[in-house]
């Protein structure tokens, strides 16, 4: 299996917040992306690693650590399309962000091995609140409450590259309208959002809604590794997470 690390600095705030692109943010003396690359290598499941970001800045730091280094496009979705086109003939592609420095190889292996047992086109890890807060009590995360409990999303995705065509349009719309509740509700449906607000949705409800609405077989897989769900959003997060390395 191959993997892609989304290391773009094209989100606008990255260079202003971190002084450079987030992928190269210093984490205990090492650029943050190197932790992710090392974890992928140590998992025993990854043959080739593609990194998508600022080629000029990344090449100087990661050198040949990545098998393929590609210049970033205008948006995260565009970068994902580049990756899925490159690996179009693969059955599965592991997608990772560049900002999960606590990730370990065995955690990636666990996720891949569990995901490959599922006949799904997209698998997304979710981590329970009590696991996150038990391991990292001073780390702030956003949680969504479902019938089964409160969960935060992870930073890995197992994706069938051929399914990208199905999710491209809706992915763009959701990213563009993520701060507009009215437009977001039109995309997901008022009934769906109401049940979510009332905390009456189950994980299976969400999976069925995604399959029915967007014609993609998806699974939200409960993950027991809180490191998968703890990324670096702010400069303050670096100092907090460094304590746990």
N, C-alpha and C positions, 0 to 999 in steps of 0.2 A: 504494500500500500504506500501511496505517496501523501505528502502533507504540504499545505501552504500556510505560511504565516502572513497575516495581514498586518503590515508594518507601515502603512501609509501615514504621512503627516498632513494629509489633505483635509482633515476635519476642521482646520482653521485655528482652533485654540491650542493645538499641540505645541507648536514652537513658542507661542506666547507663554504657555504655562510651564513647560519643562526646559526652556532655553534652547532646545533643539527638538528634533522629532522624538516622540515618546519612546520609540524602540531603543534609542541610545541613551536614555536616562540612566544615570549612575545608580546602581543598586549594590551597595557594599563593594564598591570599587570595580564592578563589572557592568557593562551595558546590559540593560534588562533583557533584550531580545536573546542574548546568549544563553540565559537560563532556559528559555523555551526551546531553543535549538538543541541544547544538551539533553533536555528531557525527551525530546522526540527521538534523538539518537539512542538514548538509553532504553527506550520502550521495547526495542526488539521487533517492532512492527513496521517501521518506516524505512523505505528504500531511498526515496529522493525527497529533498526538502526544497520548496520554492519559497522565496521571500519576495513580497511585493511592497515597494516603498521608494524612497528617494535613493536611486542607485548611487549617485555621487557620494552621499554621506554614509550610506550603509556599506559600500564596497571597502572604504578605508578601515572600517571597524571589524566587520565580520569576514572579510576576505573570502576564502573558499569554504567557510563553514556551511554556506548554503550551496546546494547543487545548481540552483537556478536563481538568479537575482534579476528581477524585472522592474522596470520603471512603473511607478504608480500612475493610475488614471485619475479622473476627476472625482470619483466617489468610491466608497467602500463597495457598493454593488458592482461598479465597473471593474474594480480589482478582482472581485469574486468571479466575474464573467471571464476575465483573462485567465484565471486559474482553472476554471472548469473547461474552458476551451483547450487549454494546454494539455489537460489530463482527460480529454473527452472520451478516450477509449477505456478508461479505468472503470471498474464496478463501483468503487467507493473512493472518496477523497476525504482526508481529515483536514478540517479548517480550524486554525487557531489564531487567537489574537496575540500580539507581541508583549502584552503587559500582565502576564501571570507568572511572575518569577518564582513563586513557591511550588510550581508544578514539578512533579517528579515522573520519571519514566514509567514506574509501575502504575501510576494513576492513569496515564495515557493507555497503557496496555489493558487495564481493567475496562476502560471505556470502550476501546475498540473491540475487545473480545465479547463483551456483552452486546454491543451494537450489531456485530456481525451475525448474531443469532436471530436478529429481528429482520423480517422481510419488509423493510421500510426504506423510503427514498431519502428521508431526512431524520436524523436522530439528534436530539438536543438534551444535554444534561441539566437537571434541576437539583438543587441542594436544599434540604430542609433548614429552616431557621435555627432550630435548636442545635443542629450540628455545626452550622456556621458560627453562631454566637458562643457555643461551647468551646470551640477551638480558637476563635479570634474574637474575644469579647469586646475589644475596643475598636473593631473595624465596623464601619457603617455600611450597610447594604440595603437595597430596596427589595422588599418582599411582597409577593402576591399571595393572598389567602384563598385557598381552595377548600373543598370539603375535607381533603386528606391532611390539610395543614398549610403552613406558610412556607413558600419556596422562593429562592432567588435563582436566576438563570446562570448557567455556566458559560465558559468562554471557549468551548470546543464544539464543533459540529461535525457529524459524520454525514456526508452528502453523496448521493449518486450524481455525478457531474451531468448526466443526461437530463436530470430533473430541473436544472437551472432555468431552462426556458419556461417552465411552468411558474416558477416563483419570482422571476425577474420583475415583472410589472408590479405585482403586489408588494414586493420588497421595496421597490423604489417609492411607491405611494406611502407605505407605512413609515419609511425613514423621513420622507418629506413632511408628513403630517403628524409626526409623533407628538408634537406639542399643540395640536389642534384637536380637541376632544370631539368636536362636531364632525369633522371630516373623518376622523378615525372611526367613529361610530358607524358612519356610512359604509366603511370598508368591512368592518367586522359584524355589523348588525346591532341594532339597539337592544334586541332581546338578549343577545350574547353578553353585551356590556352590562346590562342590568343584572343578569344572573351572576356575573363576575363581582359586581359591586355588592351584591347581597351575599356573597361568599357561598353560593349554592352550586358552583361549577365543580365538576370532578376533572381529574386529569384526562380521563377517557372522553368526557364531553368535549374538551378542547381539541383532542386528537381527531375526533369525529367531525367537529366543526371545520377544522382545517382541511380534512380530506374532502368533505362535501362542498365547501366553498371554493377551495383552490385546486382541487383535483391532485393533491399530493399526499402520499402515504407518509405520515409523520408520527414520531413518538417522542414524548417527553419522558426521558428516563431518569428516575431518581438515582442520584449519585451520592456516594457516602464520603467523598473526598472534598472537604470545604475549600481546599486550595484551588480547585477547578472554578469556583465561583468568586474568588477574590482577586480582582484586577486592580490596576492603578489608574484611577480617574483623575486624581489631583496630586499635586506635589506633596501635600501633607501625607498622602497614603504611603509614600515611599518610606518615610521614617517609621510609620506604624508597622508596616509589613516587614521591614528589615529586622525587627526584633524577633521574628519567628523563623528566620532563616538559620 
